Amino acid sequence: MDEFLRRQEAIVALARSEGRDLTEDERQEFDTLQRKIDDARTARAGQPPEGEPGEPTEVTPAVRQQAIQEERVRTAEILGICQHFGLPPAEHIRSGATVDRVREDVIRHLQETGAPLNVSVQRDEADKYRSAAVDALLMRGGLTVEKPAPGATEMRHMSLRDLAIESLEREGETGLQRMSKDELFTMLSRQFFNPTAAFPAILDDAINKSYATGYQSVPATFDIWTSEGSLSDFKATKSDYLAGPAGDFKLVPEGGELKHDTPVDAKLPQRKLETYGRQFTMSRQAFINDDIGFLTTVPSRYAAAGRRTINKQVYSILFNNPAIYDGTPLFSTGHRNLIATGTDVNAEAIQRMYLLMQTQRDQFDEAITLTPAFLVVPVGYGFAVRTILGSPTINTPGNTQAVNPLYNAPLTVVEEGLLNSLAGNNAIPWFLVADKNQARSIQVDYLNGQKIPTIRRMETPGQLGFVWDIYHDWGVTVVDFRGIAKNPGVPLSINP
């Protein structure tokens, strides 16, 4: 395997010294060498560790394919980093070093040699072409691109076949115009894990951009009033405690003794992440049919599905009222956050919920002051709520005008149709939520704070087409009951 690596390094070094990209023959030889390296590493992965007896571990096709994919990506990234900074890549590749380790070695090398750390990388023509092609695909698919890359407008008329041919011709392929769409698709499939191939990379970038745009535009309301957190792994949080207050000072009479005090802590609820995901394919038929809408419509649909999933989980907790970390239902008389008899949204009911929230006590039975900040209501109550909050006066029982105490109250009205859907023809609850900086109620945690799902292209045996995995890591947890109050509501009839 070492000789393969040395030959790869020689190929890259020659192209770098001449200031050019790899020729077609060099690229084919490089890819052939890479396949041999992949096969050698996969075969080695199936053997027991040195010095340990035992039969070789069976390597399944899926494990083999995953190992090949990861090794190709690692090798390509290391080659790119080392080529840019003029460092030999063979030793890093041969030793199995991670990309992060290589970056650390590069920084250490620059520090030791006194080279400047602020390195400006000029985008080559291939990068400019890919950017233009991505924006052209998005615009042709109906998405708005605020600042299209230079050349994108001129390329927006191109079909997938035209784009594939131009991408391949830029890489040295010839005779493509005579190929059928099916033959062209077969050629593209062979480029699936080629790190320098343009067409798969263009599809990746277009799908990621359209997905991120779709995710941000999904009409979900959970993140308006819930708190947001970050966890670094999938283990349930443990040993998290809230420090209790120190005891009040006691009067010490002359000659008296000071009383010892031991502060009390309260355990916080556990939080845990889960992984959610789907997989979709740009099929051979979609390519042949020039289904450009696939790049925008399908990813956007999955974006909507992911964000709606979190939204549904949050509002299902509010509606179903499960037992939480202390074994008691979230909304209960014991938690002092539940109106016993449901009503519609009116000034008197809102004031009663204010009173519940503002007379809450913390984990140590100390009085706390909470500021209501959000009124979460089903669709159909928004007009009534805004009338209540926007009217300076109200009618009294004696039909006289009086000051409206809720006039201009600092409440954000959140209307959520999912509450209507969950309730059907039954009573629809509504909720008062405190300022998130004063008291959390429901918290949505993300792995390392990443709110946008991850998309990666995969190769699935037996699947005709380009396959993408979409996955996202999050967890929804009730972290405190004090920052939210519930009115069970009444049936709401909305007649067209």
VMD Tcl script that draws the C-alpha trace (Angstrom):
set ca {
  {0.00 0.00 0.00}
  {2.94 2.37 0.65}
  {3.99 2.28 -2.98}
  {0.46 3.26 -4.05}
  {0.57 6.24 -1.70}
  {4.01 7.31 -2.94}
  {2.82 7.13 -6.54}
  {-0.27 9.24 -5.70}
  {1.97 11.81 -4.05}
  {4.23 11.91 -7.11}
  {1.25 12.48 -9.42}
  {-0.03 15.38 -7.31}
  {3.47 16.85 -6.87}
  {4.10 16.89 -10.64}
  {0.80 18.68 -11.35}
  {1.52 21.20 -8.57}
  {5.02 21.93 -9.84}
  {3.62 22.64 -13.32}
  {0.78 24.78 -11.96}
  {-2.04 22.75 -13.46}
  {-4.84 20.30 -12.59}
  {-4.48 16.57 -13.08}
  {-4.75 15.36 -16.65}
  {-7.31 12.71 -17.54}
  {-4.68 9.94 -17.56}
  {-3.30 11.13 -14.23}
  {-6.79 11.28 -12.72}
  {-7.59 7.75 -13.88}
  {-4.32 6.43 -12.49}
  {-4.92 8.29 -9.21}
  {-8.42 6.76 -8.90}
  {-7.10 3.27 -9.70}
  {-4.46 3.64 -6.99}
  {-7.11 4.88 -4.56}
  {-9.26 1.80 -5.19}
  {-6.28 -0.41 -4.42}
  {-5.64 1.53 -1.21}
  {-9.32 1.24 -0.24}
  {-9.28 -2.52 -0.84}
  {-6.13 -2.91 1.22}
  {-7.49 -0.88 4.13}
  {-10.83 -2.73 4.06}
  {-9.08 -6.10 4.03}
  {-6.92 -4.98 6.95}
  {-10.05 -3.85 8.84}
  {-11.35 -7.41 8.77}
  {-8.29 -8.89 10.50}
  {-7.89 -9.23 14.30}
  {-5.43 -6.84 16.01}
  {-1.79 -7.82 15.91}
  {-0.83 -10.20 18.70}
  {-4.43 -11.29 19.31}
  {-5.63 -14.71 18.15}
  {-8.96 -15.23 16.47}
  {-10.72 -15.51 13.15}
  {-10.90 -12.49 10.84}
  {-14.05 -10.42 11.35}
  {-16.51 -10.71 8.48}
  {-16.82 -7.43 6.62}
  {-20.34 -6.96 5.28}
  {-20.91 -5.08 1.98}
  {-22.45 -2.16 3.86}
  {-19.49 -1.88 6.25}
  {-17.08 -2.20 3.35}
  {-18.82 0.53 1.37}
  {-18.91 2.85 4.37}
  {-15.20 2.28 5.03}
  {-14.36 3.00 1.40}
  {-16.43 6.19 1.41}
  {-14.87 7.50 4.63}
  {-11.34 6.67 3.46}
  {-11.83 8.40 0.12}
  {-13.17 11.53 1.74}
  {-10.31 11.55 4.29}
  {-7.66 11.03 1.60}
  {-9.11 13.74 -0.65}
  {-9.25 16.32 2.16}
  {-5.72 15.56 3.34}
  {-4.37 15.79 -0.21}
  {-6.08 19.16 -0.69}
  {-4.73 20.59 2.58}
  {-1.18 19.34 2.04}
  {-1.08 20.41 -1.61}
  {-2.13 23.95 -0.71}
  {0.53 24.35 1.99}
  {3.28 22.43 0.15}
  {3.51 19.58 2.65}
  {3.97 15.87 1.80}
  {0.64 14.06 2.30}
  {1.82 10.43 2.15}
  {2.82 10.08 5.80}
  {-0.48 11.55 7.02}
  {-2.51 9.27 4.76}
  {-0.43 6.19 5.57}
  {-0.65 6.73 9.34}
  {-4.44 7.01 9.32}
  {-4.34 10.57 10.70}
  {-7.66 12.43 10.89}
  {-8.26 15.61 8.91}
  {-8.33 17.61 12.17}
  {-4.92 16.18 13.10}
  {-3.51 17.22 9.72}
  {-4.85 20.76 10.19}
  {-3.13 20.89 13.60}
  {0.15 19.74 12.01}
  {-0.18 22.44 9.33}
  {-0.68 25.17 11.94}
  {2.28 23.85 13.95}
  {4.43 23.83 10.80}
  {3.47 27.42 9.95}
  {4.24 28.55 13.50}
  {7.63 26.84 13.50}
  {8.66 28.18 10.09}
  {7.31 31.68 10.72}
  {4.97 31.55 7.73}
  {1.94 33.87 7.91}
  {-1.19 32.26 9.36}
  {-3.61 34.46 7.42}
  {-3.50 32.59 4.13}
  {-5.75 33.76 1.31}
  {-6.98 30.99 -0.99}
  {-7.92 32.11 -4.49}
  {-10.94 30.34 -5.99}
  {-10.04 28.61 -9.22}
  {-12.18 28.37 -12.32}
  {-13.65 25.03 -11.24}
  {-15.01 26.57 -8.01}
  {-16.50 29.51 -9.92}
  {-18.15 27.16 -12.39}
  {-19.69 25.04 -9.64}
  {-21.05 28.10 -7.83}
  {-22.65 29.37 -11.03}
  {-24.11 25.95 -11.82}
  {-25.61 25.61 -8.34}
  {-27.32 29.00 -8.48}
  {-28.52 28.28 -12.02}
  {-30.18 25.05 -10.89}
  {-31.86 26.79 -7.96}
  {-33.20 29.61 -10.11}
  {-34.46 27.18 -12.74}
  {-36.17 25.23 -9.97}
  {-38.06 28.35 -8.84}
  {-36.01 29.40 -5.81}
  {-35.00 33.03 -5.33}
  {-31.24 33.58 -5.29}
  {-30.49 37.09 -4.05}
  {-26.95 37.37 -5.42}
  {-26.42 34.76 -8.15}
  {-22.83 33.78 -8.83}
  {-21.32 35.27 -12.00}
  {-22.47 33.23 -14.99}
  {-25.47 31.67 -13.22}
  {-28.07 33.63 -15.19}
  {-26.59 32.46 -18.50}
  {-26.68 28.82 -17.32}
  {-30.21 28.70 -15.94}
  {-31.65 27.34 -19.21}
  {-29.42 24.24 -19.11}
  {-30.97 20.81 -18.58}
  {-29.45 18.26 -16.22}
  {-28.02 16.47 -19.26}
  {-26.43 19.69 -20.58}
  {-24.98 20.45 -17.15}
  {-23.60 16.93 -16.77}
  {-21.95 17.06 -20.21}
  {-20.31 20.42 -19.55}
  {-19.09 19.24 -16.15}
  {-17.55 16.10 -17.62}
  {-16.02 17.95 -20.58}
  {-14.30 20.32 -18.16}
  {-12.72 17.23 -16.63}
  {-11.37 16.01 -19.97}
  {-14.12 13.62 -21.13}
  {-14.95 13.56 -24.87}
  {-17.65 12.14 -27.14}
  {-20.42 12.90 -24.66}
  {-22.85 14.58 -27.05}
  {-23.49 11.25 -28.79}
  {-24.38 9.52 -25.51}
  {-27.96 8.85 -24.49}
  {-29.19 10.12 -21.14}
  {-29.06 6.58 -19.79}
  {-25.43 6.12 -20.86}
  {-24.55 9.50 -19.42}
  {-26.20 8.61 -16.11}
  {-24.14 5.40 -15.95}
  {-20.96 7.42 -16.43}
  {-22.00 9.88 -13.72}
  {-22.69 7.03 -11.31}
  {-19.05 5.97 -11.57}
  {-18.07 9.42 -10.32}
  {-20.09 9.00 -7.15}
  {-17.18 9.17 -4.71}
  {-14.62 10.89 -6.90}
  {-13.60 13.85 -4.73}
  {-12.77 15.99 -7.79}
  {-15.97 15.25 -9.75}
  {-18.01 18.38 -10.39}
  {-21.53 17.12 -11.16}
  {-22.18 15.22 -7.87}
  {-20.75 18.17 -5.93}
  {-23.08 20.57 -7.79}
  {-26.09 18.42 -6.86}
  {-24.94 18.32 -3.22}
  {-24.58 22.10 -2.97}
  {-27.91 22.78 -4.70}
  {-29.77 20.36 -2.44}
  {-28.14 21.74 0.71}
  {-29.02 25.33 -0.22}
  {-32.61 24.51 -1.14}
  {-32.99 22.40 2.00}
  {-31.69 25.12 4.32}
  {-33.96 27.69 2.66}
  {-36.96 25.40 3.00}
  {-36.19 24.57 6.63}
  {-36.05 28.21 7.67}
  {-39.31 29.08 5.89}
  {-41.46 26.33 7.45}
  {-44.32 27.89 9.48}
  {-43.56 26.47 12.93}
  {-44.05 28.38 16.18}
  {-42.40 26.25 18.85}
  {-39.12 28.18 18.86}
  {-40.87 31.50 19.53}
  {-41.58 30.62 23.17}
  {-39.52 27.50 24.01}
  {-35.94 27.76 25.23}
  {-33.02 26.40 23.23}
  {-30.09 24.35 24.47}
  {-27.08 22.38 23.28}
  {-25.73 18.95 24.26}
  {-22.41 17.49 23.18}
  {-23.41 13.82 23.05}
  {-26.33 11.39 23.27}
  {-25.94 10.45 26.93}
  {-28.69 11.51 29.32}
  {-27.55 14.46 31.42}
  {-26.61 13.40 34.93}
  {-25.69 15.07 38.21}
  {-27.09 18.46 37.17}
  {-28.14 20.40 40.25}
  {-29.56 23.81 40.95}
  {-27.88 25.51 43.91}
  {-30.34 26.50 46.57}
  {-30.38 29.82 48.44}
  {-28.45 30.43 51.60}
  {-30.57 30.67 54.73}
  {-31.79 34.02 56.01}
  {-29.60 35.74 58.57}
  {-30.76 35.11 62.12}
  {-30.65 37.63 64.96}
  {-27.73 36.90 67.27}
  {-28.40 38.20 70.80}
  {-25.55 39.50 72.89}
  {-23.40 36.54 73.87}
  {-25.46 34.25 71.62}
  {-24.23 31.65 69.12}
  {-24.35 31.73 65.32}
  {-26.63 29.06 63.87}
  {-25.10 26.72 61.29}
  {-26.73 26.73 57.85}
  {-26.48 24.10 55.07}
  {-27.70 25.23 51.63}
  {-29.94 22.75 49.81}
  {-29.65 21.79 46.13}
  {-32.39 20.56 43.80}
  {-31.84 18.04 41.00}
  {-32.70 19.20 37.50}
  {-34.55 17.04 34.96}
  {-32.56 14.87 32.58}
  {-32.20 15.90 28.94}
  {-31.32 13.54 26.14}
  {-30.87 13.73 22.37}
  {-32.30 11.39 19.77}
  {-31.56 11.10 16.05}
  {-34.30 11.52 13.46}
  {-33.89 11.16 9.72}
  {-35.02 10.06 6.28}
  {-33.44 9.09 2.97}
  {-34.36 10.17 -0.55}
  {-33.08 9.38 -4.04}
  {-32.64 11.23 -7.29}
  {-33.56 8.26 -9.43}
  {-32.30 7.34 -12.86}
  {-35.76 8.21 -14.19}
  {-35.63 11.68 -12.61}
  {-32.33 12.39 -14.36}
  {-33.54 11.10 -17.73}
  {-36.80 13.10 -17.39}
  {-34.82 16.25 -16.49}
  {-36.78 16.58 -13.26}
  {-35.15 19.80 -12.10}
  {-37.90 20.30 -9.52}
  {-36.44 17.40 -7.59}
  {-33.56 19.60 -6.43}
  {-35.93 22.13 -4.83}
  {-39.30 20.46 -4.22}
  {-38.18 17.19 -2.63}
  {-35.52 18.62 -0.26}
  {-37.91 21.40 0.80}
  {-40.59 18.85 1.60}
  {-38.20 16.97 3.85}
  {-37.10 20.25 5.41}
  {-40.72 21.00 6.26}
  {-41.20 17.49 7.64}
  {-38.20 17.80 9.96}
  {-39.23 21.14 11.41}
  {-42.87 20.06 11.69}
  {-41.74 16.99 13.65}
  {-40.18 19.15 16.38}
  {-43.22 21.43 16.35}
  {-45.57 18.47 16.79}
  {-43.50 16.98 19.62}
  {-43.61 20.26 21.55}
  {-47.34 20.87 21.17}
  {-48.18 17.22 21.82}
  {-46.60 17.66 25.26}
  {-48.80 20.70 25.92}
  {-51.93 18.92 24.72}
  {-51.39 15.43 26.19}
  {-50.09 16.71 29.55}
  {-47.70 13.82 30.39}
  {-46.09 13.21 33.77}
  {-42.75 15.02 33.95}
  {-39.54 14.61 35.93}
  {-41.25 14.78 39.35}
  {-43.85 12.12 38.46}
  {-46.72 14.66 38.29}
  {-48.52 15.76 35.10}
  {-47.05 18.94 33.68}
  {-50.28 20.87 34.31}
  {-51.86 20.06 37.67}
  {-53.22 21.68 40.79}
  {-50.11 20.49 42.63}
  {-47.98 22.50 40.22}
  {-50.28 25.51 40.60}
  {-50.34 26.09 36.84}
  {-53.80 24.84 35.84}
  {-57.16 26.62 35.67}
  {-59.73 24.10 36.92}
  {-62.53 25.01 34.50}
  {-61.80 25.83 30.90}
  {-62.94 29.07 29.29}
  {-62.49 30.92 26.05}
  {-59.88 33.65 25.82}
  {-61.12 36.69 27.76}
  {-59.64 39.36 30.00}
  {-60.76 37.75 33.26}
  {-59.29 34.35 32.31}
  {-55.96 35.93 31.30}
  {-55.79 37.77 34.63}
  {-56.42 34.53 36.54}
  {-53.55 32.87 34.68}
  {-51.36 35.89 35.46}
  {-52.11 35.36 39.14}
  {-51.20 31.66 38.98}
  {-47.86 32.39 37.37}
  {-46.92 35.37 39.51}
  {-47.57 33.51 42.80}
  {-45.33 30.55 41.93}
  {-42.57 29.43 44.28}
  {-39.21 27.99 43.28}
  {-37.72 24.57 44.06}
  {-36.80 25.80 47.53}
  {-40.26 27.22 48.32}
  {-39.04 30.77 47.88}
  {-41.32 33.35 46.24}
  {-40.33 34.18 42.66}
  {-41.37 36.94 40.28}
  {-42.17 35.82 36.74}
  {-43.17 38.05 33.84}
  {-45.70 36.54 31.40}
  {-44.39 37.03 27.87}
  {-46.32 34.76 25.48}
  {-49.96 33.84 24.99}
  {-50.14 30.58 23.02}
  {-53.62 30.11 21.56}
  {-55.30 27.99 18.88}
  {-56.16 29.51 15.52}
  {-59.42 31.45 15.93}
  {-58.54 33.33 19.13}
  {-55.92 35.70 17.72}
  {-58.42 38.44 16.83}
  {-60.04 38.36 20.28}
  {-56.67 38.44 22.07}
  {-55.41 41.40 20.07}
  {-58.67 43.24 20.75}
  {-58.24 42.68 24.49}
  {-54.59 43.79 24.48}
  {-55.18 46.74 22.17}
  {-58.25 48.30 23.83}
  {-57.52 51.11 26.34}
  {-60.94 50.73 27.99}
  {-63.44 47.97 28.76}
  {-67.16 47.87 29.50}
  {-68.09 47.30 33.14}
  {-71.19 45.41 34.33}
  {-72.87 48.80 34.74}
  {-72.20 49.55 31.06}
  {-69.64 52.21 31.85}
  {-66.08 52.58 30.55}
  {-63.15 51.57 32.74}
  {-59.41 51.33 32.25}
  {-58.32 48.03 30.67}
  {-55.49 46.67 32.87}
  {-54.30 44.46 29.98}
  {-53.98 47.36 27.55}
  {-50.56 47.15 25.83}
  {-49.54 44.25 28.07}
  {-46.13 42.98 26.82}
  {-47.53 39.70 25.51}
  {-46.55 38.09 22.21}
  {-49.53 36.26 20.72}
  {-48.65 32.88 19.19}
  {-51.40 31.23 17.12}
  {-50.83 27.53 16.44}
  {-53.17 25.49 14.25}
  {-51.73 22.22 15.55}
  {-53.68 22.79 18.79}
  {-56.88 22.85 16.73}
  {-55.84 19.68 14.93}
  {-55.00 17.80 18.11}
  {-58.29 18.79 19.80}
  {-60.64 18.13 16.89}
  {-64.18 18.96 18.06}
  {-63.18 18.89 21.74}
  {-62.06 21.70 24.04}
  {-58.88 23.42 22.81}
  {-56.47 24.49 25.56}
  {-54.49 27.73 25.54}
  {-51.43 28.76 27.54}
  {-49.59 31.61 29.21}
  {-45.77 31.34 29.05}
  {-43.21 33.31 31.05}
  {-40.20 35.19 29.75}
  {-37.61 32.56 28.72}
  {-34.85 34.45 30.57}
  {-36.74 34.12 33.86}
  {-38.16 30.59 33.69}
  {-37.82 27.83 31.14}
  {-40.75 25.55 30.45}
  {-40.02 23.31 27.45}
  {-36.50 23.20 26.05}
  {-35.34 21.92 22.65}
  {-31.72 20.76 22.68}
  {-29.59 20.21 19.58}
  {-26.35 18.29 19.17}
  {-23.61 20.92 19.51}
  {-26.22 23.59 18.85}
  {-26.73 22.57 15.20}
  {-30.28 23.58 14.26}
  {-30.08 22.77 10.55}
  {-30.26 19.06 9.62}
  {-27.28 17.36 7.98}
  {-27.47 16.00 4.43}
  {-24.89 13.61 3.01}
  {-24.75 11.71 -0.24}
  {-24.58 7.93 0.10}
  {-24.16 4.95 -2.20}
  {-26.78 2.26 -1.65}
  {-26.14 -1.15 -3.28}
  {-28.87 -2.01 -5.78}
  {-30.22 1.55 -5.87}
  {-30.34 3.23 -9.28}
  {-29.71 6.85 -8.51}
  {-27.99 9.33 -6.25}
  {-29.04 8.77 -2.62}
  {-28.98 11.33 0.19}
  {-29.35 10.77 3.92}
  {-30.99 13.51 6.00}
  {-30.60 13.37 9.76}
  {-30.96 15.71 12.70}
  {-30.26 15.29 16.42}
  {-32.54 16.93 18.97}
  {-34.36 16.36 22.23}
  {-37.52 17.95 23.69}
  {-37.68 18.15 27.49}
  {-39.95 19.76 30.07}
  {-37.38 21.47 32.28}
  {-39.76 23.37 34.59}
  {-43.51 23.71 35.14}
  {-43.43 27.16 36.76}
  {-42.97 29.10 33.55}
  {-46.20 27.98 31.88}
  {-49.90 27.92 32.84}
  {-52.82 26.19 31.11}
  {-56.46 26.99 30.56}
  {-58.24 23.78 29.38}
  {-60.32 25.89 26.99}
  {-63.68 25.14 25.39}
  {-64.68 23.75 21.98}
  {-64.05 26.33 19.28}
  {-66.32 26.41 16.26}
  {-64.90 28.09 13.17}
  {-67.55 28.31 10.49}
  {-66.49 29.29 6.99}
}
mol new
graphics top color blue
foreach p $ca { graphics top sphere $p radius 0.5 }
foreach p [lrange $ca 0 end-1] q [lrange $ca 1 end] { graphics top cylinder $p $q radius 0.2 }
display resetview
